Amino acid sequence: MAVEQQEVSASESEDAAPGRATPVRRRAWVVLALLVCLMLVNYADKVVVGLAGVGMKEELGLDDARFGVIQSSFFWLFAVGSVLGGWLGGKVRARWLLAGIAALWALSLAPMAAQVGFTTIVACRILLGLAEGPTTALAMQVAHSWFPAHKRAVPSSIVVAGAGIGPLIAAPVLTWVILTHSWHTAFAVLAVVGAVIAGLWLIGGDSGPEVASAGHGHGHGTAQGGAVPVLPERIPLRRLFSTGTLIGMALLFFVAYANTSVKVSWLPLYLREGLGYDATAAGNLVALPYLGSAIAVILVGLLSSAMTRRGIGSRMTRGILPGAMVVASGVCTIAFSSLDRGVPQMTLLVLGSCLNSAGYGVAFAGLADVVPAKQRGTVFGIITGIYSLGGVVAPLVMGRLVDSGESVALGYGDGFLVLGVTMIIGAAAALTLVDPARDAAKLAAKS
């Protein structure tokens, strides 16, 4: 990713010239705020189909299986976009790349403001998925470019929090728009907001000074008792993806994203069709898991940073911590699917969502520990492409199980049971594999 030659390492600036470092730190937080806005719109775009689902199904005469195809189609080229965006992230300046991606979001949403058929909806969702595929990876790459290695857990978590804030705001607002106007108007609103955010990023967003350095070896470590190993400028991808950390993180993200995609795709419909809430109540209840997730992801980032300052190793702070939370989220998913509608069920649903999302930020920070700075865009893109497959499979499976259930409620129960078991197995396997300090040391030693 292009960086102006005169920029210096943010960590070096802090050590050498505190007065001059202040503008860099201030700019870092401005860019971080813009990244949160991008993530906010990114996830609002994802959740809108679920909120509009009842109206779309009635207008187009769709059954649950065909609606599952619409939900799944968003992810069909998501992996392609992730890998392509990661590759472009090393070649195109972040200011232009992310602005162009956000403009594509708006373009893909605009046709939905008019009367459309099943095929057009699928085509628009495919284009949106292609454009949104690289967003998380690129946002993490840019965020990491403004902060040294030992300070990345909190910024990473703040970026991920944007994914929770988006649906938190969008769920009640778009529900009101849909009920007051139509589901077509909701898509028009998002298209306009996407265009505005693209313009704001073009004005104020860009990558930071840490890209100019390796981003490691500044004397601050995540490994217990020592500094982060200095990685070479480039490592063959085959060697990177043979490490336990990247394999385990890909697996962890896969099962966690399966949960996220089901929540985005089916939760509004589950609340209305499976549990019998009306549209307004469902719109408000949908916001609760996202509110909890946005808070939890920042708290876990702060916890991870505090543990790091106390000398606790990265295997615990950036591996076991997020993995254990996904295991616990799987248990909550199984538990709430077996309960009847009420406060205990909603409590478990929100808790499971919080636990599932909370570890994303620190997990990405763990990935950054073992990947050279100039390769993060590519590696994050590939990882995103791998775990997006969970988004392809999970909504389709849920749609099939809802259609084949003895009742709608039982079909949803079966779907969440399968999802919870899958999460527990995948996250438990990841727990045995992830160790950023170990793998960073091996990669540095072989360079």
CORGIDA-V300278 format. One record per residue. N is the residue number from 1. PHI is phi in whole degrees, 0 to 359 (999 if undefined). BURIAL is 1 if it has 9 or more other C-alpha atoms within 8 Angstrom, else 0. D_CENTER is the distance of its C-alpha to the mean C-alpha in whole Angstrom. Layout:
N:PHI:BURIAL:D_CENTER, N:PHI:BURIAL:D_CENTER
This chain:
1:999:1:21, 2:294:1:24, 3:223:1:25, 4:297:0:28, 5:297:0:31, 6:285:0:32, 7:287:0:29, 8:241:1:29, 9:302:1:27, 10:298:1:26, 11:292:1:27, 12:293:0:30, 13:298:1:31, 14:297:1:30, 15:282:0:33, 16:270:0:35, 17:212:0:35, 18:304:1:34, 19:297:0:35, 20:284:1:33, 21:286:1:30, 22:302:0:30, 23:300:0:29, 24:295:1:26, 25:295:1:25, 26:297:0:25, 27:296:0:23, 28:301:1:20, 29:285:0:20, 30:295:1:20, 31:297:1:18, 32:299:1:15, 33:297:0:16, 34:293:1:16, 35:296:1:12, 36:299:1:11, 37:298:1:13, 38:298:1:12, 39:294:1:8, 40:302:1:10, 41:292:1:12, 42:305:1:9, 43:277:1:8, 44:297:1:12, 45:298:1:13, 46:290:1:11, 47:278:1:13, 48:297:1:16, 49:295:1:18, 50:297:1:18, 51:293:1:19, 52:271:1:22, 53:302:1:22, 54:298:0:26, 55:295:0:27, 56:296:1:26, 57:296:1:27, 58:291:0:31, 59:293:0:31, 60:259:0:30, 61:67:0:32, 62:267:1:29, 63:271:0:29, 64:295:1:26, 65:295:1:26, 66:290:0:26, 67:293:1:23, 68:298:1:21, 69:296:1:21, 70:300:1:20, 71:295:1:17, 72:289:1:17, 73:300:1:18, 74:305:1:15, 75:263:1:13, 76:298:1:17, 77:249:1:16, 78:301:1:12, 79:295:1:13, 80:298:1:16, 81:297:1:14, 82:298:1:12, 83:292:1:15, 84:298:1:17, 85:296:1:15, 86:298:1:15, 87:294:1:19, 88:293:1:19, 89:299:1:17, 90:270:1:20, 91:234:0:23, 92:245:1:22, 93:301:1:22, 94:302:1:18, 95:304:1:20, 96:281:1:21, 97:293:1:18, 98:290:1:16, 99:295:1:18, 100:295:1:19, 101:297:1:16, 102:296:1:16, 103:295:1:19, 104:295:1:19, 105:303:1:16, 106:299:1:19, 107:296:1:22, 108:286:1:20, 109:274:1:20, 110:302:1:24, 111:299:1:25, 112:290:1:24, 113:289:1:26, 114:253:0:29, 115:292:0:31, 116:225:0:29, 117:256:0:29, 118:303:0:27, 119:297:0:27, 120:295:0:26, 121:299:1:23, 122:299:1:22, 123:298:0:23, 124:294:1:21, 125:292:1:18, 126:297:1:18, 127:297:1:18, 128:297:1:15, 129:297:1:13, 130:300:1:15, 131:287:1:14, 132:274:1:10, 133:309:1:10, 134:274:1:10, 135:299:1:9, 136:298:1:6, 137:298:1:8, 138:292:1:11, 139:298:1:10, 140:295:1:10, 141:299:1:13, 142:294:1:15, 143:301:1:14, 144:294:1:15, 145:286:1:18, 146:256:1:19, 147:226:1:19, 148:292:1:21, 149:305:1:20, 150:284:1:21, 151:244:1:20, 152:272:1:16, 153:298:1:15, 154:291:1:15, 155:302:1:14, 156:300:1:11, 157:292:1:10, 158:295:1:11, 159:299:1:9, 160:296:1:6, 161:301:1:9, 162:301:1:9, 163:293:1:6, 164:275:1:9, 165:293:1:12, 166:304:1:11, 167:295:1:12, 168:302:1:15, 169:281:1:17, 170:292:1:16, 171:302:1:17, 172:289:1:21, 173:293:0:22, 174:290:1:21, 175:299:1:23, 176:298:1:26, 177:298:1:26, 178:296:1:26, 179:289:0:28, 180:279:0:30, 181:242:0:30, 182:193:1:28, 183:292:1:25, 184:297:1:26, 185:296:1:26, 186:299:1:22, 187:292:1:21, 188:297:1:24, 189:300:0:22, 190:294:1:19, 191:298:1:20, 192:295:1:22, 193:298:1:20, 194:300:1:18, 195:295:1:21, 196:295:0:21, 197:296:1:18, 198:300:1:19, 199:295:1:22, 200:297:1:21, 201:296:1:19, 202:299:1:22, 203:283:0:24, 204:242:1:22, 205:261:1:19, 206:182:1:20, 207:281:1:19, 208:246:1:21, 209:288:1:24, 210:293:1:22, 211:296:1:22, 212:288:1:26, 213:245:1:26, 214:291:1:25, 215:79:1:23, 216:231:1:24, 217:73:1:28, 218:267:1:28, 219:90:0:30, 220:238:1:27, 221:242:1:25, 222:258:1:23, 223:278:1:25, 224:295:1:28, 225:82:0:31, 226:191:0:30, 227:280:1:29, 228:295:1:26, 229:301:1:27, 230:279:0:28, 231:277:1:26, 232:294:1:28, 233:297:0:27, 234:219:0:26, 235:231:1:25, 236:306:0:26, 237:301:0:23, 238:300:0:25, 239:289:0:25, 240:300:1:22, 241:278:1:20, 242:263:0:23, 243:282:1:22, 244:297:1:21, 245:296:1:18, 246:290:1:17, 247:296:1:18, 248:294:1:17, 249:294:1:13, 250:300:1:13, 251:293:1:15, 252:297:1:13, 253:297:1:9, 254:300:1:11, 255:288:1:13, 256:293:1:10, 257:286:1:8, 258:301:1:11, 259:296:1:12, 260:299:1:8, 261:292:1:10, 262:293:1:13, 263:298:0:13, 264:295:1:12, 265:278:1:15, 266:243:1:17, 267:301:1:17, 268:301:1:19, 269:290:1:22, 270:299:1:22, 271:295:1:23, 272:275:1:25, 273:275:1:27, 274:276:1:26, 275:248:1:27, 276:85:0:29, 277:287:1:28, 278:282:0:29, 279:299:0:26, 280:294:1:26, 281:298:0:26, 282:297:1:23, 283:299:1:21, 284:288:1:22, 285:292:0:21, 286:302:1:17, 287:291:1:17, 288:299:1:18, 289:299:1:15, 290:287:1:12, 291:298:1:15, 292:299:1:15, 293:295:1:11, 294:298:1:12, 295:288:1:15, 296:296:1:14, 297:294:1:11, 298:287:1:14, 299:298:1:17, 300:292:1:15, 301:299:1:15, 302:296:1:18, 303:298:0:19, 304:299:1:18, 305:296:1:20, 306:296:0:23, 307:296:1:23, 308:297:1:23, 309:297:0:26, 310:276:0:28, 311:89:1:28, 312:282:1:26, 313:290:1:24, 314:291:1:21, 315:300:1:21, 316:280:1:21, 317:285:1:19, 318:236:1:16, 319:233:1:17, 320:294:1:19, 321:302:1:17, 322:292:1:14, 323:297:1:16, 324:295:1:18, 325:291:1:16, 326:290:1:14, 327:301:1:18, 328:296:1:19, 329:296:1:16, 330:298:1:18, 331:297:1:21, 332:296:1:20, 333:296:1:19, 334:296:1:22, 335:292:1:24, 336:289:1:23, 337:290:1:24, 338:263:0:27, 339:260:0:28, 340:280:0:30, 341:304:0:28, 342:158:0:29, 343:296:0:28, 344:302:0:27, 345:296:1:25, 346:294:1:23, 347:298:0:23, 348:293:1:21, 349:298:1:19, 350:293:1:17, 351:299:1:18, 352:299:1:16, 353:295:1:13, 354:299:1:13, 355:296:1:14, 356:294:1:11, 357:275:1:8, 358:298:1:10, 359:271:1:10, 360:304:1:7, 361:298:1:9, 362:291:1:12, 363:293:1:11, 364:296:1:10, 365:297:1:13, 366:296:1:15, 367:299:1:14, 368:298:1:15, 369:295:1:19, 370:247:1:20, 371:241:1:19, 372:304:1:21, 373:306:1:20, 374:285:1:21, 375:253:1:19, 376:296:1:16, 377:301:1:15, 378:295:1:16, 379:293:1:15, 380:300:1:11, 381:296:1:12, 382:294:1:14, 383:300:1:12, 384:298:1:9, 385:298:1:12, 386:293:1:13, 387:285:1:10, 388:295:1:10, 389:299:1:13, 390:298:1:13, 391:287:1:11, 392:286:1:15, 393:283:1:17, 394:299:1:16, 395:296:1:17, 396:296:1:20, 397:298:1:21, 398:299:1:20, 399:300:1:22, 400:295:1:25, 401:291:1:25, 402:296:1:26, 403:294:1:28, 404:268:0:30, 405:290:1:30, 406:298:0:34, 407:215:0:32, 408:300:1:29, 409:298:1:28, 410:293:1:29, 411:298:1:27, 412:296:1:24, 413:301:1:25, 414:298:1:25, 415:297:1:22, 416:290:1:20, 417:296:1:23, 418:299:0:22, 419:298:1:18, 420:297:1:19, 421:297:1:21, 422:299:1:19, 423:297:1:16, 424:297:1:19, 425:296:1:21, 426:295:1:18, 427:291:1:17, 428:297:1:20, 429:295:1:21, 430:297:1:18, 431:302:1:20, 432:279:0:23, 433:256:1:21, 434:281:1:19, 435:202:1:21, 436:301:1:20, 437:297:1:24, 438:300:0:26, 439:286:1:24, 440:297:1:24, 441:296:1:28, 442:295:0:28, 443:294:1:27, 444:293:1:29, 445:293:0:32, 446:275:0:32, 447:280:0:32
